[in-house]
Amino acid sequence: MNRPYKCAPLPFMGQKRYFLNDFTQILEMVSGEIDTVVDLFGGSGLLSHTAKRVLPECRVVYNDFDHYCRRLSAIVQTNEILRVIKDRLTGVEPNQQLTWQQRADVLAIVEDYEQRDGYVDVLTIGRNVLFSGKWATCMEDLRKHSMYNRVRLGAYECEGYLDGLEVVHMDYRDLFERERGNSRALFVLDPPYLTTECGMYENYWRLTDYLNVLSLLKGTKYIYFTSDKSQIVELCQWLAGEYREAAPMWGATVRTRTNTLNHQTKFNDMMITRL
Ligand SMILES: C[S@@+](CC[C@H](N)C(=O)[O-])C[C@H]1O[C@@H](n2cnc3c(N)ncnc32)[C@H](O)[C@@H]1O
């Protein structure tokens, strides 16, 4: 096997790259006790990839709800598009804003590929020509923004990233139903954040959706990711005080990481485990 990836091969908002060491430690602790890891909210697949590297004998199910694999299989095309854009922007300083004409040329390049191949990984292209922090999920989005020369130097690579993974594309509830009978399964739950901040997929998740996820935790081995932005932990602490053993996260352990967005804004990412 190649070296393990420390971050997802293609940009993905919300990937758990900063938790990989903690995640690895937990997996090493349960080695021999579990035979399956089920990554219910697989996103970029980074946790599934890591799980397979740490526990090669385990079956690892990567739920690719967003069809990230489609983006991975388009990586050669994506690199080619970025090379063409880079050539077109010869002489433009890194991070410099594009003129109206340069921006139109970039859009024309991407549109040509889309017409020719029927698919373009707009999200990755967007990360290379949009201002830091901006994400475009479709051509329509891409056309809305000012552009900058942020085209990366090297090519993207994903060789071996999905090796050994069982890839499915399912609603997490259906996958949970399929696997719940296995008492040696470890469930990884990293649902979209409960927040009204803008993002790619977060906004459509409501409190009820979170409560539905919490209801899966009872009687299972799990690693659950959340943040204090979501107030789920506060809710669970309240439930634990009130309902003791019957509460969803009773007896779980919490590891916290502080993220600093800017001078004033910090939030804690959490990894909650019960094994
Ligand atoms: C926070 S991200 C997971 C990130 C992932 N752990 C990683 O490291 O890349 C949450 C993911 O859940 C997906 N999702 C949203 N609704 C879902 C559903 N009903 N079933 C399964 N996945 C869902 C989102 O599309 C998103 O990819």
Ligand as a Chemical Component Dictionary entry (heavy atoms), coordinates in Angstrom:
data_LIG
# 
_chem_comp.id                   LIG 
_chem_comp.type                 NON-POLYMER 
_chem_comp.pdbx_formal_charge   0 
_chem_comp.three_letter_code    LIG 
# 
loop_
_chem_comp_atom.comp_id 
_chem_comp_atom.atom_id 
_chem_comp_atom.alt_atom_id 
_chem_comp_atom.type_symbol 
_chem_comp_atom.charge 
_chem_comp_atom.model_Cartn_x 
_chem_comp_atom.model_Cartn_y 
_chem_comp_atom.model_Cartn_z 
_chem_comp_atom.pdbx_ordinal 
LIG C1  C1  C 0  -19.108 16.607 8.026 1  
LIG S1  S1  S 1  -19.285 15.746 6.504 2  
LIG C2  C2  C 0  -18.341 14.289 6.745 3  
LIG C3  C3  C 0  -16.879 14.534 6.548 4  
LIG C4  C4  C 0  -16.025 13.286 6.564 5  
LIG N1  N1  N 0  -15.950 12.684 7.868 6  
LIG C5  C5  C 0  -14.609 13.587 6.095 7  
LIG O1  O1  O 0  -13.638 13.455 6.858 8  
LIG O2  O2  O -1 -14.484 13.981 4.926 9  
LIG C6  C6  C 0  -20.933 15.167 6.538 10 
LIG C7  C7  C 0  -21.334 14.383 5.295 11 
LIG O3  O3  O 0  -22.628 13.803 5.481 12 
LIG C8  C8  C 0  -23.280 13.800 4.210 13 
LIG N2  N2  N 0  -24.727 13.575 4.390 14 
LIG C9  C9  C 0  -25.722 14.477 4.456 15 
LIG N3  N3  N 0  -26.911 13.862 4.590 16 
LIG C10 C10 C 0  -26.663 12.533 4.597 17 
LIG C11 C11 C 0  -27.496 11.386 4.688 18 
LIG N4  N4  N 0  -28.820 11.493 4.805 19 
LIG N5  N5  N 0  -26.905 10.156 4.672 20 
LIG C12 C12 C 0  -25.574 10.048 4.545 21 
LIG N6  N6  N 0  -24.733 11.114 4.447 22 
LIG C13 C13 C 0  -25.268 12.337 4.473 23 
LIG C14 C14 C 0  -22.913 15.168 3.672 24 
LIG O4  O4  O 0  -23.184 15.254 2.328 25 
LIG C15 C15 C 0  -21.433 15.216 4.033 26 
LIG O5  O5  O 0  -20.655 14.601 3.062 27 
# 
loop_
_chem_comp_bond.comp_id 
_chem_comp_bond.atom_id_1 
_chem_comp_bond.atom_id_2 
_chem_comp_bond.value_order 
_chem_comp_bond.pdbx_ordinal 
LIG C1  S1  SING 1  
LIG S1  C2  SING 2  
LIG S1  C6  SING 3  
LIG C2  C3  SING 4  
LIG C3  C4  SING 5  
LIG C4  N1  SING 6  
LIG C4  C5  SING 7  
LIG C5  O1  DOUB 8  
LIG C5  O2  SING 9  
LIG C6  C7  SING 10 
LIG C7  O3  SING 11 
LIG C7  C15 SING 12 
LIG O3  C8  SING 13 
LIG C8  N2  SING 14 
LIG C8  C14 SING 15 
LIG N2  C9  SING 16 
LIG N2  C13 SING 17 
LIG C9  N3  DOUB 18 
LIG N3  C10 SING 19 
LIG C10 C11 SING 20 
LIG C10 C13 DOUB 21 
LIG C11 N4  SING 22 
LIG C11 N5  DOUB 23 
LIG N5  C12 SING 24 
LIG C12 N6  DOUB 25 
LIG N6  C13 SING 26 
LIG C14 O4  SING 27 
LIG C14 C15 SING 28 
LIG C15 O5  SING 29 
# 
